């Protein structure tokens, strides 16, 4: 039986655990053609990476020396041989699968059969951010994904409750430095999808930081009872984003009419609970539930995909 012909590509700069998983996946499937980005293409695509082609090729050859049935070719664009070549399967990383889909679309337009596409889940470093050549060069992690400095977290707010919740969650997992940054969110009480959009806006990752967190409280009209829910968006320096929300509590239905007219949740809480200085959920629960707890649980839920990358980022073989 003819061996399956497999293709994959990349810069393979600072050969690391993520690259090794990609290569092992392909090598277990058949004869592998590895498209190695040329120096000219690298200078256009990722000019911050400066290792020459020959150096990257020799590192690949050393890693591949224990395997059979492989070859390395140079590539000068993202598509090249994968579009025109006689292959069965393309192996892509979780963050380049759109390229795989584009390649199959181009093959279809040229009357060629689609490639089976295998998506390899990311290898997360000890800080739960994908291992990358850039982060190795920055001295944040080593080639095995071990953290070399404290994690820097930016919480997109100056609200001390949200900042405390961010510190509480991340300090359970890492040695972390937490800063608040006043990022503009929504101008009025967000409703439904505006809540997630507002959290995304706040989840900026400033230069030199590893994570940005955005937290927004919104009202969701699902079913008969409007619910107030805290949403959290966690974004890292590689662009990987995860989302979660905390427990929802019912909001009096007539409040939503006033909120749509421009009255805030805080103002409504003060009207019904005069003299209460806490947050709405603190007031309505008579102190049995705090907003900090709701935000903390939203952040914990947003971390779940990072704690289970094999479950959340692997994909079955696909011809799409």
C-alpha positions as CSV (number, residue, x, y, z in Angstrom):
1,X,0.0,0.0,0.0
2,X,1.3,3.4,-0.9
3,X,2.4,5.5,2.1
4,X,0.2,8.5,2.9
5,X,1.9,11.7,1.7
6,X,1.7,14.5,4.3
7,X,2.7,18.1,4.1
8,X,3.2,20.8,6.7
9,X,5.0,24.1,6.8
10,X,6.4,26.8,9.1
11,X,9.3,29.0,10.1
12,X,10.6,26.5,12.7
13,X,12.4,29.2,14.4
14,X,13.7,28.3,17.9
15,X,12.6,24.7,17.5
16,X,10.4,24.1,20.5
17,X,7.8,21.7,22.0
18,X,5.0,23.0,19.8
19,X,7.0,22.4,16.6
20,X,7.9,18.9,17.9
21,X,4.3,18.0,18.4
22,X,3.4,19.2,14.9
23,X,6.2,17.2,13.4
24,X,5.5,14.0,15.4
25,X,1.9,14.1,14.4
26,X,2.8,14.2,10.7
27,X,5.6,11.7,10.9
28,X,3.3,9.1,12.5
29,X,1.1,9.3,9.4
30,X,3.3,8.7,6.4
31,X,5.9,10.3,4.2
32,X,6.3,14.0,5.3
33,X,7.2,17.0,3.2
34,X,8.2,19.9,5.4
35,X,7.9,23.4,3.8
36,X,10.5,25.6,5.5
37,X,10.0,29.3,5.1
38,X,12.7,30.9,3.0
39,X,14.8,33.8,4.2
40,X,13.1,36.2,1.8
41,X,9.6,35.1,2.8
42,X,10.6,35.3,6.5
43,X,11.8,38.8,6.1
44,X,8.4,39.8,4.7
45,X,6.2,37.7,7.0
46,X,7.9,37.8,10.4
47,X,10.8,40.2,10.2
48,X,11.4,40.0,13.9
49,X,12.6,36.4,13.4
50,X,16.1,36.5,12.0
51,X,17.6,33.0,12.0
52,X,18.8,32.1,8.5
53,X,17.3,29.3,6.5
54,X,20.3,27.1,6.7
55,X,20.5,27.4,10.5
56,X,16.7,26.5,10.8
57,X,17.1,23.6,8.4
58,X,20.0,22.1,10.3
59,X,18.1,22.3,13.5
60,X,15.2,20.5,11.8
61,X,17.5,17.8,10.4
62,X,19.0,17.1,13.8
63,X,15.5,16.6,15.3
64,X,14.3,14.5,12.3
65,X,17.5,12.3,12.3
66,X,15.7,9.6,14.3
67,X,12.8,9.4,11.9
68,X,12.4,7.9,8.4
69,X,10.6,9.1,5.3
70,X,10.8,12.9,5.3
71,X,12.1,15.8,3.2
72,X,12.6,19.5,3.6
73,X,11.7,22.0,0.9
74,X,11.9,25.8,0.9
75,X,8.7,27.8,0.5
76,X,8.3,31.4,-0.5
77,X,4.6,31.9,0.1
78,X,1.9,30.4,2.4
79,X,0.4,28.1,-0.2
80,X,2.9,26.9,-2.8
81,X,3.4,23.2,-3.0
82,X,0.5,22.4,-0.8
83,X,-1.9,23.7,-3.4
84,X,-0.3,22.1,-6.5
85,X,1.4,19.0,-5.0
86,X,0.2,15.4,-4.9
87,X,-0.6,15.0,-1.2
88,X,-3.2,13.2,0.9
89,X,-3.0,15.2,4.2
90,X,-2.1,18.6,5.5
91,X,-1.1,19.0,9.2
92,X,-1.7,22.4,10.7
93,X,-1.5,24.0,14.1
94,X,-4.6,25.2,15.9
95,X,-3.9,28.8,14.9
96,X,-3.1,28.2,11.2
97,X,-6.1,26.0,10.4
98,X,-7.6,28.9,8.3
99,X,-4.6,28.6,6.1
100,X,-5.4,24.9,5.6
101,X,-9.0,25.8,4.6
102,X,-7.7,28.3,2.2
103,X,-5.3,25.8,0.6
104,X,-8.2,23.3,0.1
105,X,-10.3,26.1,-1.4
106,X,-7.5,26.9,-3.8
107,X,-7.1,23.2,-4.7
108,X,-10.8,23.0,-5.4
109,X,-10.6,26.0,-7.7
110,X,-7.9,24.3,-9.6
111,X,-9.8,21.0,-9.9
112,X,-7.7,19.1,-7.4
113,X,-9.0,17.0,-4.5
114,X,-9.2,18.5,-1.0
115,X,-6.6,17.4,1.5
116,X,-7.5,15.7,4.8
117,X,-6.7,18.4,7.4
118,X,-5.4,17.4,10.8
119,X,-5.4,20.2,13.4
120,X,-2.8,19.8,16.2
121,X,-3.7,21.4,19.5
122,X,-1.4,23.9,21.0
123,X,1.4,23.1,23.5
124,X,0.9,25.4,26.4
125,X,3.8,26.6,28.4
126,X,3.7,26.5,32.2
127,X,2.0,29.9,32.1
128,X,-0.9,28.4,30.0
129,X,0.0,30.5,26.9
130,X,1.1,28.7,23.7
131,X,4.8,28.1,23.4
132,X,6.2,30.4,20.7
133,X,9.5,31.3,19.2
134,X,8.8,35.0,20.0
135,X,8.3,34.3,23.7
136,X,11.4,32.2,23.8
137,X,13.4,35.1,22.3
138,X,11.9,37.5,24.8
139,X,13.2,35.4,27.6
140,X,9.7,34.7,29.1
141,X,9.9,30.9,28.7
142,X,12.5,28.4,27.7
143,X,12.3,25.9,24.8
144,X,10.5,23.4,27.1
145,X,7.9,26.0,28.1
146,X,9.1,26.6,31.6
147,X,8.5,30.2,32.9
148,X,11.6,32.3,33.4
149,X,9.9,35.4,35.0
150,X,6.7,36.3,36.8
151,X,3.6,36.5,34.7
152,X,2.4,40.0,34.0
153,X,-1.4,40.5,34.0
154,X,-3.2,43.7,33.0
155,X,-6.9,44.0,34.1
156,X,-8.7,46.5,31.9
157,X,-10.2,48.6,34.7
158,X,-9.4,50.7,37.7
159,X,-12.2,48.9,39.7
160,X,-10.5,47.4,42.8
161,X,-13.0,44.5,42.9
162,X,-12.1,43.3,39.5
163,X,-8.4,43.8,40.1
164,X,-8.6,41.7,43.3
165,X,-10.5,39.0,41.5
166,X,-7.9,38.9,38.8
167,X,-5.1,38.6,41.3
168,X,-6.9,35.9,43.2
169,X,-7.4,33.7,40.2
170,X,-4.0,34.1,38.5
171,X,-2.0,33.8,41.7
172,X,-3.5,30.3,42.2
173,X,-1.7,29.3,39.0
174,X,1.4,31.4,38.6
175,X,3.8,33.8,40.2
176,X,2.0,36.9,39.0
177,X,2.3,40.7,38.9
178,X,-1.1,42.4,38.5
179,X,-1.8,45.9,37.2
180,X,-5.1,47.7,36.5
181,X,-5.3,49.9,33.4
182,X,-8.3,52.1,32.7
183,X,-9.5,50.8,29.4
184,X,-12.7,52.3,28.1
185,X,-15.6,49.8,28.1
186,X,-19.2,50.5,27.3
187,X,-20.7,53.9,28.0
188,X,-24.0,52.6,29.4
189,X,-25.3,49.4,31.0
190,X,-24.6,46.7,28.4
191,X,-27.3,44.3,27.3
192,X,-26.8,40.8,25.8
193,X,-24.0,40.6,23.3
194,X,-22.8,44.1,24.2
195,X,-21.6,42.6,27.4
196,X,-19.1,40.2,25.7
197,X,-18.1,43.0,23.3
198,X,-17.3,45.3,26.2
199,X,-15.3,42.6,28.0
200,X,-13.3,42.0,24.7
201,X,-12.6,45.7,24.4
202,X,-11.2,45.8,27.9
203,X,-9.0,42.7,27.4
204,X,-6.0,44.5,26.0
205,X,-2.6,43.1,26.3
206,X,-0.2,46.1,26.7
207,X,3.4,45.7,25.4
208,X,5.5,43.7,27.9
209,X,2.4,41.9,29.4
210,X,1.5,38.3,29.1
211,X,-2.3,38.5,29.7
212,X,-5.0,41.1,29.4
213,X,-8.4,40.6,31.2
214,X,-11.7,42.3,30.4
215,X,-14.6,42.0,32.7
216,X,-18.1,43.4,32.0
217,X,-21.4,43.0,33.8
218,X,-24.5,42.9,31.5
219,X,-28.1,42.0,31.5
220,X,-29.3,39.0,29.3
221,X,-32.9,38.7,28.3
222,X,-33.2,34.9,27.9
223,X,-36.6,33.4,28.7
224,X,-39.0,35.1,31.1
225,X,-36.5,36.5,33.6
226,X,-33.7,39.1,32.8
227,X,-30.4,38.0,34.3
228,X,-27.4,40.0,35.3
229,X,-24.2,38.1,34.5
230,X,-20.5,38.9,34.7
231,X,-18.5,38.0,31.6
232,X,-14.7,37.6,31.5
233,X,-12.5,37.6,28.4
234,X,-8.9,36.5,28.9
235,X,-6.4,37.2,26.0
236,X,-2.8,36.4,26.0
237,X,0.2,37.9,24.1
238,X,-0.1,35.3,21.3
239,X,-3.7,36.4,20.6
240,X,-5.3,33.3,22.1
241,X,-8.6,34.2,23.7
242,X,-10.9,32.4,26.2
243,X,-14.3,33.5,27.5
244,X,-16.3,32.6,30.6
245,X,-19.1,33.9,32.8
246,X,-20.1,33.8,36.4
247,X,-23.4,33.0,38.0
248,X,-26.4,35.0,36.9
249,X,-29.0,36.5,39.2
250,X,-32.5,37.7,38.3
251,X,-33.1,41.4,37.8
252,X,-36.6,42.9,38.4
253,X,-38.2,43.0,35.0
254,X,-39.3,46.7,35.4
255,X,-35.6,47.6,36.0
256,X,-34.7,46.6,32.4
257,X,-37.2,49.2,31.1
258,X,-35.5,51.9,33.2
259,X,-32.0,50.7,32.2
260,X,-33.0,51.0,28.5
261,X,-34.0,54.6,29.3
262,X,-30.5,55.2,30.7
263,X,-30.8,54.5,34.4
264,X,-27.8,52.4,35.8
265,X,-28.0,49.3,37.9
266,X,-26.2,51.2,40.6
267,X,-28.8,53.9,40.6
268,X,-31.7,51.4,40.8
269,X,-30.0,49.6,43.6
270,X,-29.6,52.9,45.6
271,X,-33.3,53.6,45.1
272,X,-34.4,50.2,46.5
273,X,-31.7,49.8,49.1
274,X,-31.0,53.3,50.4
275,X,-27.8,53.6,52.4
276,X,-26.3,50.3,51.0
277,X,-22.8,50.9,49.8
278,X,-22.1,47.6,48.1
279,X,-22.7,46.3,44.6
280,X,-26.1,45.3,43.2
281,X,-25.6,41.6,43.8
282,X,-24.3,42.3,47.3
283,X,-27.4,44.3,48.0
284,X,-30.0,42.0,46.4
285,X,-28.5,38.9,48.1
286,X,-28.3,40.8,51.4
287,X,-24.6,40.2,51.6
288,X,-24.7,36.5,51.0
289,X,-23.1,36.8,47.5
290,X,-20.5,39.3,46.5
291,X,-19.6,40.7,43.1
292,X,-16.0,39.7,43.7
293,X,-17.1,36.1,43.9
294,X,-19.1,36.4,40.7
295,X,-16.1,37.9,38.9
296,X,-13.8,35.4,40.3
297,X,-15.9,32.5,39.1
298,X,-16.2,34.1,35.6
299,X,-12.4,34.3,35.4
300,X,-12.1,30.7,36.6
301,X,-14.5,29.5,33.9
302,X,-12.6,31.5,31.3
303,X,-9.4,29.6,32.2
304,X,-11.0,26.2,31.7
305,X,-10.0,25.8,28.0
306,X,-6.4,26.7,28.9
307,X,-6.4,23.9,31.5
308,X,-7.7,21.4,28.9
309,X,-6.1,22.3,25.6
310,X,-6.4,18.7,24.2
311,X,-10.1,18.8,24.7
312,X,-10.8,22.3,23.4
313,X,-8.3,22.8,20.6
314,X,-7.9,19.4,18.9
315,X,-10.0,18.7,15.8
316,X,-11.0,15.5,14.0
317,X,-9.6,15.0,10.5
318,X,-11.6,17.2,8.1
319,X,-11.9,17.7,4.4
320,X,-13.3,21.2,4.8
